């Protein structure tokens, strides 16, 4: 009788453990889904924004004017009324060295999505151009970069994708917040989360 009771108790504990594991997995899946939905929502809220990197901070600078200067450089006329707001992002912190010496990017939110699209497409005209071409000739020359404004999660994923370029993935880019890798002119790979990246060998 005692052995039978112990066997029944053991079976009951096994069933309970199985149920708890299933509940934990469901909770984990729900949390992951909620995090992804939040990330998608945050990325969508940035759809009208772009970031301009490589511009050194100037005394009394007006970031709207910097945006317009970069626009002129890439052949896109940006009027004052085309800009909802622009400002410097917060300086990045380095755990060992304190504040990073790299000047933070300028983020700009456009009123008109067409102007935003033209500005984004104009990044191809930055090749061979630098800060000297927008009148910043009295300081060290810097390359200028234009990119989408990514959430922290997507930015971390993008940085991980950069490491995969060592595996002969020559092209990496973003479009509407989505990240793509490509080895040649064909067959782009969409990277939505780390497990997509882990499949690449």
Backbone as a printed PyTorch tensor [residue, N CA C, xyz], in Angstrom:
tensor([[[  0.8310,  -1.2070,   0.0000],
         [  0.0000,   0.0000,   0.0000],
         [  0.8650,   1.2560,   0.0000]],

        [[  1.9380,   1.2380,   0.8070],
         [  2.7910,   2.4170,   0.8770],
         [  3.4720,   2.6700,  -0.4680]],

        [[  3.9190,   1.5730,  -1.1080],
         [  4.5770,   1.7120,  -2.4050],
         [  3.6130,   2.2930,  -3.4290]],

        [[  2.3460,   1.7950,  -3.3920],
         [  1.3300,   2.2960,  -4.3320],
         [  1.0600,   3.7760,  -4.0890]],

        [[  1.0110,   4.1660,  -2.8160],
         [  0.7750,   5.5700,  -2.4870],
         [  1.9200,   6.4470,  -2.9740]],

        [[  3.1400,   5.9550,  -2.8130],
         [  4.3100,   6.7080,  -3.2810],
         [  4.3120,   6.8310,  -4.7990]],

        [[  3.9300,   5.7520,  -5.4740],
         [  3.8560,   5.7860,  -6.9240],
         [  2.8040,   6.7830,  -7.3880]],

        [[  1.6410,   6.8000,  -6.7120],
         [  0.5850,   7.7430,  -7.0670],
         [  1.0400,   9.1860,  -6.8350]],

        [[  1.7170,   9.4070,  -5.6960],
         [  2.2180,  10.7560,  -5.3890],
         [  3.2400,  11.1950,  -6.4310]],

        [[  4.1310,  10.2700,  -6.7970],
         [  5.1550,  10.5750,  -7.7870],
         [  4.5220,  10.9090,  -9.1420]],

        [[  3.5240,  10.1400,  -9.5280],
         [  2.8310,  10.3800, -10.7930],
         [  2.1350,  11.7370, -10.7720]],

        [[  1.5470,  12.0520,  -9.6090],
         [  0.8620,  13.3320,  -9.4630],
         [  1.8490,  14.4970,  -9.5780]],

        [[  3.0240,  14.3320,  -8.9560],
         [  4.0500,  15.3820,  -9.0260],
         [  4.5780,  15.5500, -10.4490]],

        [[  4.7070,  14.4430, -11.1650],
         [  5.1630,  14.5080, -12.5540],
         [  4.1510,  15.2700, -13.4030]],

        [[  2.8610,  14.9590, -13.2020],
         [  1.8080,  15.6570, -13.9510],
         [  1.7960,  17.1510, -13.6080]],

        [[  1.9450,  17.4610, -12.3240],
         [  1.9560,  18.8540, -11.8900],
         [  3.1440,  19.5990, -12.4750]],

        [[  4.2970,  18.9350, -12.4880],
         [  5.5050,  19.5370, -13.0370],
         [  5.3450,  19.8030, -14.5350]],

        [[  4.6980,  18.8480, -15.2320],
         [  4.4540,  18.9970, -16.6590],
         [  3.5310,  20.1960, -16.9170]],

        [[  2.5060,  20.3320, -16.1020],
         [  1.5750,  21.4530, -16.2520],
         [  2.2550,  22.7970, -15.9800]],

        [[  3.1010,  22.8100, -14.9420],
         [  3.8160,  24.0500, -14.6030],
         [  4.7750,  24.4530, -15.7270]],

        [[  5.4370,  23.4700, -16.3200],
         [  6.3380,  23.7600, -17.4270],
         [  5.5760,  24.3220, -18.6220]],

        [[  4.3890,  23.7510, -18.8750],
         [  3.5710,  24.2270, -19.9970],
         [  3.0980,  25.6580, -19.7400]],

        [[  2.6850,  25.9370, -18.4980],
         [  2.2410,  27.2840, -18.1480],
         [  3.3900,  28.2830, -18.2520]],

        [[  4.5740,  27.8680, -17.8170],
         [  5.7470,  28.7340, -17.8920],
         [  6.1110,  29.0340, -19.3430]],

        [[  6.0150,  28.0110, -20.1940],
         [  6.3200,  28.2070, -21.6120],
         [  5.3130,  29.1490, -22.2540]],

        [[  4.0400,  28.9790, -21.9090],
         [  2.9980,  29.8630, -22.4460],
         [  3.2190,  31.3070, -21.9960]],

        [[  3.5870,  31.4730, -20.7130],
         [  3.8480,  32.8090, -20.1920],
         [  5.0550,  33.4320, -20.8860]],

        [[  6.0850,  32.6090, -21.1160],
         [  7.2860,  33.0900, -21.7990],
         [  6.9700,  33.5010, -23.2280]],

        [[  6.1610,  32.7080, -23.9260],
         [  5.7690,  33.0300, -25.3000],
         [  4.9460,  34.3120, -25.3470]],

        [[  4.0360,  34.4710, -24.3770],
         [  3.1980,  35.6670, -24.3240],
         [  4.0380,  36.9170, -24.0730]],

        [[  5.0190,  36.7920, -23.1630],
         [  5.8970,  37.9160, -22.8570],
         [  6.7360,  38.2860, -24.0750]],

        [[  7.2410,  37.2790, -24.7700],
         [  8.0360,  37.5270, -25.9690],
         [  7.1950,  38.2290, -27.0340]],

        [[  5.9510,  37.7820, -27.1860],
         [  5.0560,  38.3890, -28.1640],
         [  4.7560,  39.8420, -27.8000]],

        [[  4.5260,  40.1010, -26.5150],
         [  4.2440,  41.4620, -26.0600],
         [  5.4480,  42.3800, -26.2960]],

        [[  6.6580,  41.8670, -26.0320],
         [  7.8660,  42.6560, -26.2620],
         [  8.0380,  42.9760, -27.7360]],

        [[  7.7470,  41.9980, -28.5960],
         [  7.8930,  42.2090, -30.0310],
         [  6.8620,  43.2080, -30.5380]],

        [[  5.6360,  43.1140, -30.0210],
         [  4.5870,  44.0550, -30.4150],
         [  4.9320,  45.4650, -29.9600]],

        [[  5.5080,  45.5970, -28.7570],
         [  5.9200,  46.9050, -28.2600],
         [  7.0360,  47.4640, -29.1260]],

        [[  7.9950,  46.6070, -29.4840],
         [  9.0960,  47.0470, -30.3440],
         [  8.5790,  47.5020, -31.7040]],

        [[  7.6450,  46.7320, -32.2620],
         [  7.0720,  47.0870, -33.5590],
         [  6.3400,  48.4240, -33.4830]],

        [[  5.6240,  48.6330, -32.3850],
         [  4.8980,  49.8890, -32.1990],
         [  5.8620,  51.0660, -32.0770]],

        [[  6.9350,  50.8670, -31.3080],
         [  7.9340,  51.9250, -31.1580],
         [  8.6360,  52.2180, -32.4790]],

        [[  8.9140,  51.1610, -33.2510],
         [  9.5670,  51.3710, -34.5440],
         [  8.6290,  52.1090, -35.5040]],

        [[  7.3570,  51.7720, -35.4590],
         [  6.3820,  52.4250, -36.3300],
         [  6.2870,  53.9180, -36.0130]],

        [[  6.4130,  54.2530, -34.7310],
         [  6.3320,  55.6610, -34.3360],
         [  7.5270,  56.4620, -34.8540]],

        [[  8.5730,  55.7680, -35.3000],
         [  9.7680,  56.4260, -35.8300],
         [  9.7710,  56.4820, -37.3500]],

        [[  8.6680,  56.1090, -37.9680],
         [  8.6420,  55.9520, -39.4230],
         [  8.9390,  57.2470, -40.1710]],

        [[  8.7060,  58.3910, -39.5510],
         [  8.9530,  59.6710, -40.2170],
         [ 10.3070,  60.2730, -39.8330]],

        [[ 11.1190,  59.5050, -39.1170],
         [ 12.3900,  60.0200, -38.5990],
         [ 13.5920,  59.4270, -39.3330]],

        [[ 14.6540,  60.2160, -39.3850],
         [ 15.9480,  59.7590, -39.8710],
         [ 17.0250,  60.2900, -38.9330]],

        [[ 18.1850,  59.6430, -38.9570],
         [ 19.3100,  60.1020, -38.1540],
         [ 20.4700,  60.4880, -39.0650]],

        [[ 21.1100,  61.5950, -38.7390],
         [ 22.2830,  62.0640, -39.4850],
         [ 23.4850,  61.9490, -38.5560]],

        [[ 24.4780,  61.1650, -38.9850],
         [ 25.6490,  60.9200, -38.1460],
         [ 26.8960,  61.5240, -38.7970]],

        [[ 27.8630,  61.8280, -37.9600],
         [ 29.1310,  62.3330, -38.4570],
         [ 29.2730,  63.8410, -38.4120]],

        [[ 28.2350,  64.5440, -37.9730],
         [ 28.2820,  66.0080, -37.9010],
         [ 28.7880,  66.4230, -36.5200]],

        [[ 29.9510,  67.0510, -36.4270],
         [ 30.4540,  67.5040, -35.1230],
         [ 29.5600,  68.5750, -34.5200]],

        [[ 29.4470,  68.5790, -33.2180],
         [ 28.6500,  69.5930, -32.5320],
         [ 29.3100,  70.9600, -32.6900]],

        [[ 28.5050,  71.9480, -33.0670],
         [ 28.9910,  73.3190, -33.2350],
         [ 28.3720,  74.2200, -32.1750]],

        [[ 29.1060,  75.2210, -31.7760],
         [ 28.5780,  76.1750, -30.8020],
         [ 27.3890,  76.9160, -31.4180]],

        [[ 26.3130,  76.9990, -30.6480],
         [ 25.0910,  77.6910, -31.0770],
         [ 24.4940,  77.0960, -32.3590]],

        [[ 24.6910,  75.8110, -32.5560],
         [ 24.1630,  75.2090, -33.7790],
         [ 22.6350,  75.1550, -33.7630]],

        [[ 22.0640,  75.2220, -34.9350],
         [ 20.6260,  75.0560, -35.1270],
         [ 20.4580,  73.8060, -35.9830]],

        [[ 19.9740,  72.7470, -35.3810],
         [ 19.9580,  71.4520, -36.0720],
         [ 19.0740,  71.4690, -37.3230]],

        [[ 18.0140,  72.2800, -37.3200],
         [ 17.1860,  72.3760, -38.5310],
         [ 18.0160,  72.8590, -39.7180]],

        [[ 18.9180,  73.8080, -39.4590],
         [ 19.7680,  74.3370, -40.5230],
         [ 20.7700,  73.2890, -40.9910]],

        [[ 21.2460,  72.4650, -40.0550],
         [ 22.1580,  71.3800, -40.4280],
         [ 21.4410,  70.4000, -41.3480]],

        [[ 20.2080,  70.0770, -41.0130],
         [ 19.4160,  69.1600, -41.8350],
         [ 19.2490,  69.7260, -43.2400]],

        [[ 18.9450,  71.0050, -43.3350],
         [ 18.7570,  71.6330, -44.6460],
         [ 20.0660,  71.6440, -45.4390]],

        [[ 21.1880,  71.8560, -44.7460],
         [ 22.4880,  71.8550, -45.4190],
         [ 22.8140,  70.4840, -45.9850]],

        [[ 22.5380,  69.4360, -45.2030],
         [ 22.7590,  68.0760, -45.6860],
         [ 21.8210,  67.7840, -46.8540]],

        [[ 20.5980,  68.2950, -46.7760],
         [ 19.6490,  68.1350, -47.8800],
         [ 20.1760,  68.7490, -49.1650]],

        [[ 20.7120,  69.9570, -49.0700],
         [ 21.2980,  70.6010, -50.2500],
         [ 22.4420,  69.7740, -50.8200]],

        [[ 23.2120,  69.1560, -49.9310],
         [ 24.3640,  68.3630, -50.3470],
         [ 23.9470,  67.1500, -51.1650]],

        [[ 22.7960,  66.5760, -50.8500],
         [ 22.3290,  65.3670, -51.5470],
         [ 21.2370,  65.6710, -52.5720]],

        [[ 21.0200,  66.9690, -52.8270],
         [ 20.0710,  67.3470, -53.8660],
         [ 18.6160,  67.2880, -53.4600]],

        [[ 18.3410,  67.4350, -52.1690],
         [ 16.9620,  67.4170, -51.6750],
         [ 16.6780,  68.7400, -50.9720]],

        [[ 15.7170,  69.4900, -51.4920],
         [ 15.3620,  70.7520, -50.8580],
         [ 14.4810,  70.4770, -49.6320]],

        [[ 14.9790,  70.8590, -48.4850],
         [ 14.2250,  70.6990, -47.2470],
         [ 13.8840,  72.0900, -46.7170]],

        [[ 12.6150,  72.3810, -46.6540],
         [ 12.1670,  73.6740, -46.1550],
         [ 11.9150,  73.5870, -44.6530]],

        [[ 11.8660,  74.7440, -44.0330],
         [ 11.6400,  74.7790, -42.5830],
         [ 10.3390,  74.0690, -42.2170]],

        [[  9.3150,  74.2450, -43.0540],
         [  8.0120,  73.6510, -42.7520],
         [  7.9840,  72.1420, -42.9960]],

        [[  9.0430,  71.6070, -43.6100],
         [  9.1230,  70.1530, -43.8180],
         [  9.6070,  69.4230, -42.5710]],

        [[ 10.1410,  70.1760, -41.6170],
         [ 10.7180,  69.5740, -40.4170],
         [  9.7850,  69.7590, -39.2300]],

        [[  9.3740,  68.6470, -38.6410],
         [  8.5530,  68.7250, -37.4370],
         [  9.4260,  69.1210, -36.2470]],

        [[ 10.5410,  68.4040, -36.0910],
         [ 11.4910,  68.7000, -35.0080],
         [ 12.8090,  68.0190, -35.3230]],

        [[ 13.8870,  68.6070, -34.8410],
         [ 15.1920,  67.9670, -34.9450],
         [ 15.9960,  68.3240, -33.7060]],

        [[ 16.8710,  67.4150, -33.3050],
         [ 17.7110,  67.6770, -32.1390],
         [ 18.8130,  66.6260, -32.0660]],

        [[ 19.7850,  66.8930, -31.2140],
         [ 20.8390,  65.9130, -30.9820],
         [ 20.3160,  64.8030, -30.0760]],

        [[ 20.7270,  63.5850, -30.3540],
         [ 20.4360,  62.4910, -29.4460],
         [ 21.3400,  62.6070, -28.2220]],

        [[ 20.9810,  61.9220, -27.1690],
         [ 21.8010,  61.9470, -25.9570],
         [ 23.1420,  61.2900, -26.2370]],

        [[ 24.1910,  61.8240, -25.6180],
         [ 25.5290,  61.2550, -25.7850],
         [ 25.5630,  59.8550, -25.2010]],

        [[ 26.2110,  58.9370, -25.8990],
         [ 26.3160,  57.5620, -25.4250],
         [ 27.3090,  57.4720, -24.2780]],

        [[ 27.0070,  56.5850, -23.3430],
         [ 27.8780,  56.3740, -22.1990],
         [ 28.7630,  55.1570, -22.4340]],

        [[ 30.0320,  55.2890, -22.0870],
         [ 30.9700,  54.1800, -22.1420],
         [ 31.3010,  53.7810, -20.7110]],

        [[ 31.0790,  52.5280, -20.3700],
         [ 31.2270,  52.0860, -18.9750],
         [ 32.6450,  52.2860, -18.4450]],

        [[ 33.6210,  52.3000, -19.3340],
         [ 35.0070,  52.4210, -18.9020],
         [ 35.5480,  53.8380, -19.0480]],

        [[ 35.0350,  54.5550, -20.0490],
         [ 35.6140,  55.8640, -20.3480],
         [ 34.6460,  57.0230, -20.1180]],

        [[ 33.4660,  56.7080, -19.6180],
         [ 32.4930,  57.7700, -19.4020],
         [ 31.7530,  58.0960, -20.6850]],

        [[ 31.5380,  59.3890, -20.9600],
         [ 30.8070,  59.8020, -22.1450],
         [ 31.6470,  59.5460, -23.3960]],

        [[ 31.0270,  58.9820, -24.4300],
         [ 31.7260,  58.7050, -25.6750],
         [ 32.2040,  59.9970, -26.3280]],

        [[ 33.3670,  59.9170, -26.9720],
         [ 33.9140,  61.0850, -27.6630],
         [ 33.2600,  61.3020, -29.0150]],

        [[ 32.4730,  60.3410, -29.4780],
         [ 31.7810,  60.4670, -30.7640],
         [ 30.5730,  61.3870, -30.5980]],

        [[ 30.4910,  62.3960, -31.4520],
         [ 29.3620,  63.3230, -31.3740],
         [ 28.0610,  62.5850, -31.6560]],

        [[ 27.0440,  62.7840, -30.8320],
         [ 25.7680,  62.0910, -31.0480],
         [ 25.1140,  62.5180, -32.3480]],

        [[ 24.3130,  61.6250, -32.8880],
         [ 23.6310,  61.8920, -34.1540],
         [ 22.5570,  62.9560, -33.9820]],

        [[ 22.1600,  63.5330, -35.0960],
         [ 21.0110,  64.4370, -35.1340],
         [ 19.8210,  63.6300, -35.6320]],

        [[ 18.7450,  63.6380, -34.8880],
         [ 17.5300,  62.9600, -35.3300],
         [ 16.5610,  64.0250, -35.8340]],

        [[ 15.9370,  63.7480, -36.9590],
         [ 14.9850,  64.6970, -37.5360],
         [ 13.6870,  63.9700, -37.8570]],

        [[ 12.5920,  64.5840, -37.4780],
         [ 11.2630,  64.0610, -37.8140],
         [ 10.6630,  64.9560, -38.8850]],

        [[ 10.3340,  64.3510, -40.0090],
         [  9.7970,  65.1050, -41.1380],
         [  8.2700,  65.1860, -41.0660]],

        [[  7.7520,  66.3000, -41.5420],
         [  6.2990,  66.4820, -41.6160],
         [  5.7440,  65.6770, -42.7850]],

        [[  6.4510,  65.7560, -43.9100],
         [  6.0080,  65.0960, -45.1420],
         [  6.8070,  63.8200, -45.3740]],

        [[  6.1190,  62.7150, -45.5380],
         [  6.8080,  61.4420, -45.7300],
         [  7.5300,  61.3840, -47.0660]],

        [[  7.0290,  62.1310, -48.0730],
         [  7.7090,  62.1590, -49.3640],
         [  9.0840,  62.7980, -49.2380]],

        [[  9.1770,  63.8800, -48.4670],
         [ 10.4620,  64.5350, -48.2660],
         [ 11.3920,  63.6090, -47.4930]],

        [[ 10.8390,  62.9440, -46.5120],
         [ 11.6300,  61.9730, -45.7400],
         [ 12.1750,  60.8980, -46.6690]],

        [[ 11.3320,  60.4010, -47.5780],
         [ 11.7560,  59.3730, -48.5150],
         [ 12.8580,  59.8540, -49.4500]],

        [[ 12.7260,  61.0740, -49.9360],
         [ 13.7450,  61.6470, -50.8170],
         [ 15.0710,  61.8130, -50.0670]],

        [[ 14.9790,  62.2700, -48.8280],
         [ 16.1720,  62.4800, -48.0100],
         [ 16.8750,  61.1540, -47.7590]],

        [[ 16.0960,  60.1290, -47.4690],
         [ 16.6580,  58.7990, -47.2120],
         [ 17.3100,  58.2430, -48.4730]],

        [[ 16.6190,  58.3810, -49.5990],
         [ 17.1550,  57.8750, -50.8630],
         [ 18.4090,  58.6410, -51.2810]],

        [[ 18.5060,  59.9020, -50.8350],
         [ 19.6400,  60.7320, -51.2220],
         [ 20.9430,  60.3530, -50.5530]],

        [[ 20.8930,  59.4260, -49.6140],
         [ 22.1320,  59.0310, -48.9060],
         [ 23.1900,  58.4990, -49.8780]],

        [[ 22.7410,  57.9730, -51.0250],
         [ 23.7010,  57.4370, -52.0060],
         [ 24.6020,  58.5320, -52.5610]],

        [[ 24.1620,  59.7860, -52.4610],
         [ 24.9600,  60.8990, -52.9820],
         [ 26.0010,  61.3760, -51.9740]],

        [[ 26.0790,  60.7400, -50.8160],
         [ 27.0600,  61.1320, -49.8110],
         [ 28.4330,  60.5270, -50.0760]],

        [[ 28.5070,  59.6000, -51.0210],
         [ 29.7900,  58.9750, -51.3160],
         [ 30.7870,  60.0280, -51.8090]],

        [[ 31.9060,  60.0920, -51.1600],
         [ 32.9270,  61.0640, -51.5300],
         [ 32.6960,  62.4440, -50.9430]],

        [[ 31.6380,  62.5970, -50.1590],
         [ 31.3280,  63.8880, -49.5470],
         [ 31.6870,  63.8490, -48.0570]],

        [[ 31.8410,  65.0280, -47.4730],
         [ 32.1930,  65.1140, -46.0560],
         [ 31.6300,  66.3970, -45.4620]],

        [[ 31.9670,  66.6260, -44.1940],
         [ 31.4890,  67.8310, -43.5170],
         [ 32.0460,  69.1040, -44.1580]],

        [[ 33.1400,  68.9940, -44.8640],
         [ 33.6810,  70.1700, -45.5520],
         [ 32.7170,  70.6790, -46.6130]],

        [[ 31.9470,  69.7770, -47.1810],
         [ 31.0250,  70.1360, -48.2510],
         [ 29.7740,  70.8450, -47.7400]],

        [[ 29.6000,  70.9210, -46.4220],
         [ 28.4910,  71.6980, -45.8680],
         [ 29.0160,  72.8850, -45.0610]],

        [[ 30.2590,  73.2610, -45.3590],
         [ 30.8100,  74.4790, -44.7750],
         [ 31.5360,  74.3060, -43.4700]],

        [[ 31.7380,  73.0740, -43.0320],
         [ 32.4620,  72.8450, -41.7800],
         [ 33.9220,  72.5410, -42.1060]],

        [[ 34.6060,  73.5070, -42.6790],
         [ 35.9660,  73.2940, -43.1610],
         [ 37.0260,  73.6400, -42.1270]],

        [[ 36.6170,  74.2530, -41.0260],
         [ 37.6060,  74.6570, -40.0310],
         [ 37.8510,  73.5800, -38.9850]],

        [[ 37.1980,  72.4480, -39.1540],
         [ 37.3800,  71.3540, -38.1980],
         [ 37.7950,  70.1020, -38.9530]],

        [[ 38.1150,  69.0700, -38.2290],
         [ 38.5230,  67.8150, -38.8520],
         [ 37.4230,  67.3000, -39.7690]],

        [[ 37.8190,  66.8210, -40.9190],
         [ 36.8530,  66.3350, -41.9070],
         [ 36.2120,  65.0350, -41.4250]],

        [[ 34.8900,  64.9490, -41.5580],
         [ 34.1610,  63.7400, -41.1600],
         [ 33.2370,  63.3020, -42.2960]],

        [[ 33.0750,  62.0050, -42.4210],
         [ 32.0730,  61.4790, -43.3410],
         [ 30.6870,  61.6590, -42.7290]],

        [[ 29.7030,  61.8050, -43.5820],
         [ 28.3200,  61.9970, -43.1360],
         [ 27.5220,  60.7460, -43.4940]],

        [[ 26.7040,  60.3030, -42.5620],
         [ 25.8760,  59.1220, -42.7900],
         [ 24.4130,  59.4560, -42.4810]],

        [[ 23.5240,  58.8860, -43.2650],
         [ 22.0870,  59.0200, -43.0370],
         [ 21.5190,  57.6190, -42.8340]],

        [[ 20.7270,  57.4370, -41.8060],
         [ 20.1450,  56.1280, -41.5460],
         [ 18.7910,  56.2490, -40.8650]],

        [[ 18.0730,  55.1540, -40.8530],
         [ 16.7750,  55.1350, -40.1810],
         [ 16.9620,  55.2040, -38.6670]],

        [[ 15.9710,  55.7060, -37.9990],
         [ 15.9800,  55.7440, -36.5400],
         [ 15.4280,  54.4180, -36.0260]],

        [[ 16.2940,  53.6050, -35.4370],
         [ 15.9030,  52.2680, -34.9810],
         [ 15.6790,  52.2420, -33.4770]],

        [[ 14.7970,  51.3640, -33.0420],
         [ 14.6140,  51.1380, -31.6120],
         [ 15.8770,  50.4930, -31.0650]],

        [[ 16.0190,  50.4870, -29.7550],
         [ 17.1960,  49.8730, -29.1360],
         [ 17.3060,  48.4080, -29.5220]],

        [[ 16.1840,  47.6980, -29.5290],
         [ 16.2010,  46.2750, -29.8840],
         [ 16.6460,  46.0760, -31.3240]],

        [[ 16.1060,  46.8700, -32.2380],
         [ 16.4740,  46.7350, -33.6420],
         [ 17.9090,  47.1980, -33.9030]],

        [[ 18.3660,  48.1810, -33.1300],
         [ 19.7410,  48.6500, -33.2890],
         [ 20.7240,  47.5510, -32.8540]],

        [[ 20.4060,  46.8650, -31.7620],
         [ 21.2550,  45.7630, -31.3110],
         [ 21.2690,  44.6430, -32.3390]],

        [[ 20.1090,  44.3780, -32.9350],
         [ 20.0190,  43.3450, -33.9670],
         [ 20.8270,  43.7560, -35.2000]],

        [[ 20.7590,  45.0320, -35.5610],
         [ 21.5110,  45.5450, -36.7040],
         [ 23.0120,  45.4020, -36.4670]],

        [[ 23.4630,  45.7260, -35.2570],
         [ 24.8830,  45.5920, -34.9250],
         [ 25.3350,  44.1420, -34.9990]],

        [[ 24.4490,  43.2250, -34.5990],
         [ 24.7740,  41.7990, -34.7070],
         [ 24.8730,  41.3830, -36.1720]],

        [[ 24.0350,  41.9910, -37.0120],
         [ 24.0840,  41.6940, -38.4430],
         [ 25.3920,  42.1770, -39.0570]],

        [[ 25.9050,  43.2930, -38.5540],
         [ 27.1760,  43.8080, -39.0620],
         [ 28.2890,  42.7810, -38.8830]],

        [[ 28.2320,  42.0240, -37.7890],
         [ 29.2340,  40.9970, -37.5470],
         [ 29.1240,  39.8780, -38.5740]],

        [[ 27.9200,  39.6610, -39.0950],
         [ 27.7140,  38.5990, -40.0740],
         [ 28.2840,  38.9760, -41.4390]],

        [[ 28.6310,  40.2420, -41.6310],
         [ 29.2130,  40.6470, -42.9050],
         [ 30.5420,  39.9260, -43.1400]],

        [[ 31.1290,  39.4300, -42.0580],
         [ 32.3620,  38.6700, -42.1950],
         [ 32.1200,  37.3380, -42.9060]],

        [[ 30.8630,  36.9100, -42.9890],
         [ 30.5150,  35.6590, -43.6540],
         [ 30.0810,  35.9220, -45.0910]],

        [[ 30.7070,  36.9230, -45.7110],
         [ 30.4840,  37.2630, -47.1200],
         [ 29.0970,  37.8480, -47.4090]],

        [[ 28.4700,  38.4080, -46.3840],
         [ 27.2440,  39.1590, -46.6240],
         [ 27.6550,  40.5980, -46.8790]],

        [[ 27.7210,  40.9780, -48.1590],
         [ 28.2910,  42.2570, -48.5470],
         [ 27.3440,  43.4280, -48.3260]],

        [[ 26.0490,  43.1520, -48.2810],
         [ 25.0700,  44.2250, -48.1820],
         [ 24.2480,  44.0870, -46.9050]],

        [[ 24.0860,  45.1660, -46.2080],
         [ 23.2130,  45.2060, -45.0380],
         [ 22.5200,  46.5580, -45.0310]],

        [[ 21.2170,  46.5470, -44.8760],
         [ 20.4700,  47.8030, -44.8970],
         [ 19.1510,  47.6380, -44.1460]],

        [[ 18.5100,  48.7630, -43.9130],
         [ 17.2010,  48.7510, -43.2720],
         [ 16.1840,  49.4260, -44.1770]],

        [[ 14.9640,  49.0000, -44.0620],
         [ 13.8620,  49.6090, -44.8040],
         [ 12.6220,  49.5540, -43.9260]],

        [[ 12.0900,  50.7300, -43.6170],
         [ 10.9410,  50.8620, -42.7050],
         [ 11.1800,  50.0950, -41.4050]],

        [[ 12.4000,  50.1480, -40.9190],
         [ 12.7310,  49.5220, -39.6420],
         [ 13.0800,  48.0540, -39.7220]],

        [[ 12.9150,  47.4400, -40.8930],
         [ 13.2620,  46.0270, -41.0680],
         [ 14.7080,  45.9190, -41.5570]],

        [[ 15.3950,  44.8670, -41.1390],
         [ 16.8080,  44.6870, -41.4520],
         [ 16.9630,  43.5910, -42.5010]],

        [[ 17.8400,  43.8510, -43.4730],
         [ 18.0510,  42.8960, -44.5540],
         [ 19.5400,  42.6360, -44.7530]],

        [[ 19.8630,  41.4000, -45.0890],
         [ 21.2130,  40.9880, -45.4590],
         [ 21.1650,  40.3990, -46.8680]],

        [[ 22.2690,  40.5740, -47.5960],
         [ 22.3130,  40.0210, -48.9440],
         [ 23.7620,  39.7670, -49.3400]],

        [[ 24.0260,  38.6030, -49.9460],
         [ 25.3790,  38.2700, -50.3840],
         [ 25.7070,  38.8730, -51.7390]],

        [[ 24.6720,  38.9800, -52.5970],
         [ 24.8890,  39.5230, -53.9330],
         [ 23.6790,  40.3560, -54.3160]],

        [[ 23.4590,  40.5270, -55.5930],
         [ 22.3610,  41.3810, -56.0500],
         [ 20.9990,  40.7100, -55.8860]],

        [[ 20.9820,  39.4400, -55.5510],
         [ 19.7260,  38.6890, -55.4520],
         [ 19.5250,  38.1250, -54.0480]],

        [[ 18.3230,  37.6540, -53.8140],
         [ 17.9750,  36.8940, -52.6090],
         [ 18.2920,  37.6070, -51.2980]],

        [[ 17.6310,  38.7300, -51.0130],
         [ 17.8260,  39.3610, -49.7010],
         [ 17.2050,  38.5200, -48.5970]],

        [[ 17.8240,  38.5550, -47.4300],
         [ 17.3310,  37.8150, -46.2670],
         [ 16.7990,  38.8120, -45.2460]],

        [[ 15.5610,  38.6230, -44.8200],
         [ 14.9700,  39.4900, -43.8140],
         [ 15.3220,  38.9800, -42.4230]],

        [[ 15.8190,  39.8780, -41.5710],
         [ 16.1970,  39.5210, -40.2030],
         [ 15.2400,  40.2140, -39.2370]],

        [[ 14.3660,  39.4370, -38.6230],
         [ 13.3740,  39.9980, -37.7210],
         [ 13.7580,  39.8330, -36.2550]],

        [[ 14.5420,  38.7930, -35.9580],
         [ 14.9600,  38.5490, -34.5890],
         [ 16.2420,  37.7310, -34.5930]],

        [[ 16.8310,  37.5500, -33.4180],
         [ 18.1330,  36.8950, -33.3330],
         [ 18.1160,  35.4810, -33.8720]],

        [[ 17.0110,  34.7680, -33.7300],
         [ 16.9830,  33.3810, -34.2160],
         [ 17.1180,  33.3230, -35.7280]],

        [[ 16.6690,  34.3980, -36.4400],
         [ 16.8700,  34.4480, -37.8900],
         [ 18.3500,  34.5660, -38.2030]],

        [[ 19.0550,  35.3170, -37.3750],
         [ 20.4940,  35.4990, -37.5710],
         [ 21.2630,  34.2490, -37.2070]],

        [[ 20.7810,  33.5280, -36.2100],
         [ 21.4530,  32.3060, -35.7570],
         [ 21.3960,  31.2040, -36.8180]],

        [[ 20.4420,  31.3070, -37.7410],
         [ 20.3120,  30.2820, -38.7840],
         [ 21.3610,  30.4420, -39.8720]],

        [[ 22.0200,  31.6170, -39.8920],
         [ 23.0130,  31.8960, -40.9200],
         [ 24.3530,  31.3090, -40.4930]],

        [[ 24.9650,  30.5200, -41.3520],
         [ 26.2570,  29.9210, -41.0410],
         [ 27.2300,  30.2140, -42.1650]]])
